[in-house]
Amino acid sequence: MTTTENINDGATATVDTDIVLDVQDLNVTFSSEDGPLRAVRGVSYRVRRGEALGIVGESGSGKSVTSMAIMGLLPKTAKVSGSARVLGQEVIGLNDAQISKVRGDKIAMIFQDPLTSLNPVYTIGYQIAEAVLTHRKVTKQQARARAVELLDKVGIPHPDRRVDQYPHELSGGMRQRVVIAIAMANDPDVIIADEPTTALDVTVQAQVLEALETARKETGAALVLITHDLGVVAGHVDRVAVMYAGRLVETGTVEDVFYRPRMPYALGLLGSLPRMDEARSEKLTPILGTPPSLLDLPAGCGFAPRCPMAQDVCFTTEPALEAAVDGDDPDPFRRHTAACHFGEQLVDARPEDLFQATAPAAETAAGPDGTGGAEAAGHGGERTDAAPPEVLLSAVDLVKNFPIRSKGILRRKIGEVQAVSGISLELREHETLALVGESGCGKSTTARLLLQLIRQTSGEVTYMGQPLHSLSDAQMRPLRRDLQLVFQDPFASLDPRMTVSDIVAEPMQIHGRGKGAKQRVKELLELVGLNPEHGSRYPHEFSGGQRQRIGIARALSLNPKVLILDEPVSALDVSIQAGVINLLEDLQDELGLSYLFVSHDLSVVRHIADRVAVMYLGKIVETGTTEELFSAPAHPYTQALISAIPLPDPVKERTRERIVVTGDVPSPADPPSGCRFRTRCPKFANDLSDEQRNLCVEEPPDLLDRGTGHRDACHYSQVVELI
């Protein structure tokens, strides 16, 4: 639908009333001690009624700042210029009172962290009703009824009871759905979702994305989805805008950008992704280097220092965002555009053609004694050794219960949290065993039990035939040379007061191997792809991926045999993640390491693991080789996990079969009887007779091989091909 309006010179302009958000030449600059920081540079896009636009890019590219500027949520010190119109109304430059009438009514925002965007002292019902009362002339009773209605629409069970609960009483997924309900409260025309699923498990992510789709259908709103997950983008948006160094570098339909990218950066992002729908055959192709500082942007194309195609003109002239292919769409905002001088050279190009797997290889593997590491076996469960691999680390019937104590001075024990309930596993020589499952299933607790960082309630832990569970801390210390841990958050695990050289050398000093430590530190930094000359720097002077490499170097300093990796890449951008994954593979091949890889990302697991153990509520429910488990999962929980992982392929993602798991993980303080998964199991709910359900309720299933080639713990397991 179009209308006409007069402009200053008396001419008549055509206005498309289907455009609900029109951003033109938006710029955001922050002042700092080092000078102006240009966070957003000339961003322009349009979103039509009912349309979904995905904005992707690495951290610091300006995605969130762009949306915060549109919402009027930036600090007053930020200098914002350009235009952003919501239903034709200019919102840039409005004062607080004026923008408050638009926010929550015509345009709403869903933030990344629901816990910080919800007020902890008010019930969720009050906070939803507040959004309604702010913009609608209704009674408090009507606003409360609307809150219950919205909670029901976003899939929160028992909304009439949940409405009176506080945010801390809800799980992360439920809190995110509450924030979506608040955004829906007044049927806005535009919803901006800023990384709405970043910190969530894949099954909960699927529920939140379903709630987001419900919000769009119920309100008819356009969606701006900000995310780093290209799989989510492939399945839930119509058009994609790729940001780099504060500006848009490619836009187009989701099919254009995923299948026919014309900007090397977009192609590099796609090549950095481990694919769950593809068996690993070669290494990932990461984008080397890091994004430029927005305080000192280089001349020319901001991506040129990292681009394999870069030529002289790329370092002197910044390319304009222009049509990548000829098209007849009169609206320039609906065309496929790219900011690259040589975009036409990318026709039919693959990521591996442009970004060769040049992650630093493990070239020097000498330990403190001068000996090199053993050669590793092939990945994916196939070995060339004639002899079976040696079991290095094993656990038998491992149990860990944490006490629940009463409040007050005496702190009596009133219950137990069953964190780990009878885990048995084996980590073999030169292999990667992945431990996967949702948050709270006991993965990290199991890892710490294996290292004896916490003590088990019962069970046995053995390293190379030697029992660890009966050793004192002093007796364990010599064995810690062989067993090392890499933490999830590299910044929190590195002492900010120590230089990188001191951090890497510290384990050698503790274990009496300080002689030659200086040279060993240089070798380790070079081994993990860092400049040895930067050893005098502090952790805050490195990027997230570099800090993770520092953590790996520290773990390798004592030449261990086993690395336990606790979510080592979950906090990293996809391009940086790819480099760390390649590094881990190189180190394993060169040093003969064994990995216990704790993760909830099954795409990464399929790429790096030889065998997989799936955990649910403290128990292993399925285990087998990676190929067996992904090609023919037997347990309903494993099937749900695999089907919930988004694929970075628009056609596959929108046509694949889904196995939906509802609800949240039960409390480990009071797990269900019988099969612990039955309260969320789609097979239990839909396919079983009453007699069969009784078996699930009364008897815990054993972890058995039922002729599928791997073991599962389900009374009625059935192999399903999902990929």
C-alpha positions, 0 to 999 in steps of 0.5 A: 500500500502506498500514499503520496506526500508533498516534499519541500520543493513541491514535488510529490514523493511516494510513501510505502505504508507497509514499511514499519521501520525505516533506518537511514544513514544511522551513525553512533559515536561514543566519546572516550579518553582515546578519541571518538569511537564510531560504533555505527557508520551509515547504517540503512535498512527497511523492514516491512510489515510482517517481515523478519530481518536478521542482523549478524556479525561478530561481537563489536560489529555494532549490531546491538548499538544500532538497535539501542539507538533506534529504541532511544536507550543509549547514554546521553553522551552518545552522539546519534545522527541520521534517521529512524522512522517507526510507522513514519514517525521520526524517533531519533532526537525524541526526548524521554517522554516522547520516546516512551510513548513509542517504546512498548507500543509501536516498537518493542525490544527483547533483550539478551539477558532476561534476568537483568531486564526483569525487576527482581522485586516485582512479580512477572504478572505485575511487570507484564500488566505494567506494560499494558497499563502504560499504553492502554486505558484498562483496569488493573484486573483487565491488565492482569488477565492480559498478563495471564493470556500472554503467558499462556501464548508464549508457552508457560505452563500454569500461567494463572499460578506463574503470574504471581511468581518472581523472576528468580523462581523461573528458569532462564527459558521461562524468563526469556518467554516472560520478556517476549510476553512483555514485548507482545503486550501492546501488539507492537508493529516492530519487535527487536530481539537482541540475541534472545537465545544466546545463553540457552540450551538448544531445547529451550532455545527451540521453545523460545524461538517458537514463542517468538514466532507466536508473538509475530503471528499474534501481533503481526509485527515485523521482527529484527533478529540480532544474533550470531547463530546463523542456523537461527537466522536460516530458519526464522528470517526473510532477509539478512544484513551482515555487519562488520566494523560498524557498517552493513557489508552485505544484505539480501534474502536469506537464500542470497546471503547463504547460497550466493554471498558476495562479501568475503566476510559473509562467506568466511562466517559460513565457513567457520561453522561446524555443520551438524548435517555434515560428517567431518572430513576436513578442518574448518576455515576460520577468518584469521585475525580480529576485527579492527578497533573502532577507535582507529579504523584503517583506511579503505575496507575495514575487512581488508587486513583479514581478507585473502582477496584484498588488493591495493585499492582495498586498503585505500578506498572503502567500497560502497554497499551496492547491488551485487547482481542485476535486479529489477526490484525498484526498492534498493533495500530489497536487492542483494547488495555487498560492499566489496570491490571484487564481489563478482569473483565470489561467484560459486566460491566456497569458504575453503577456496578463499579461507584455507585452513591456516590455523597455526599447526602444532609445530613444536611439541617438545615437553620439558624433557625434550621429548615429542608427543605421540602421533594421534589416531584418526578422528571419528572413531576410526583407528589405524592401530592394530592394538585397542587403545589404552583406557587412560581415565575411567569412572565407575558408578560415580555419584555426587550428592550436594546437601541442601541445608536449612536457613538459620544458625544450625543449617541442618541438612534437609535434602540432597541435590542429586547432581551425578547419579551412577555415571560410568565412562572411559576416556581412551588414549588419543581420543575425544569423548564428548559429554553433552546435555542441557545445563544442570544435567551434571556435565561440569560436575562430572568433569570436576569429579574426574579431576578430583577437584570435588570429591564423589559421594560414592563410586570410583575414578581411575587414571591408568589403573591407579585409583584417584578417589582414595588419594589425598590432595597431596597425593593427587598433586603429582598426577595433576601434571597429566590431568589438566582443565580448560575452563569455559570463561578464559577471562575469569580463569586468568589472573588479571594481575599476572602477565601471560608469561607468568600465567603460563609458567605458573604450573611449571613453578608449582611442580618444580619445573621452573628450569627452562620455563622462559623458553618453554613459555615462548614455545607454548605461546607459539604452539597455540598461535600467539606471538611469544613477544606478547608474553609481557602483556596482561589478559585484558589486552587480548581478545576472547579467542586469544585468552582461550588460547592462553588458557590452553597454553597454560594447561599444556605447560606440564605436557599432560596426557588428558585435557578436560575442556569445559565448554571451551568455545561456547563464549566465542564468536563463530570465526574465533571458535573455528580457530580454537577448534582447529587448534585443539585438533592440531594439538591432539594430532601432534601431542597425542592428547586425549580430550573430555569435551564438555559441551551443549553444542552438538554441531561442535561435538559432531566435528571434534568428537570420536565418541559421545555420551549424552547426559540427562539429570545426572545420568548417561542416557545414550552413548556411542561413536559420533557417527553411530549416535548422529546417524541413528539416535535411539533415545528420545532425548538425544533425538530431541537434542539433535532436532533442536540444533539449527542448521545454517542452511535455509532449505534444510532448516525450514523443511526438517523434522522437529522433535519438540521437548516441552517443559523444563528440566526437573529439579535434581533435588526431586527427580522423577521416579523411573525414567527421569526423562518421562516428564518431558518425553514426547514418546511417553506423552503421545505413543505409549499405552497406559501399561507401557507408561507404568513401566517408565514410571516405576522402573529406571531403564538400564544403559544397554546395547539393544542391537543398534551398535551403541547403548541407550537407557530407554525402555522403548528406544527406537532409531530415528534418522534425523539428518 
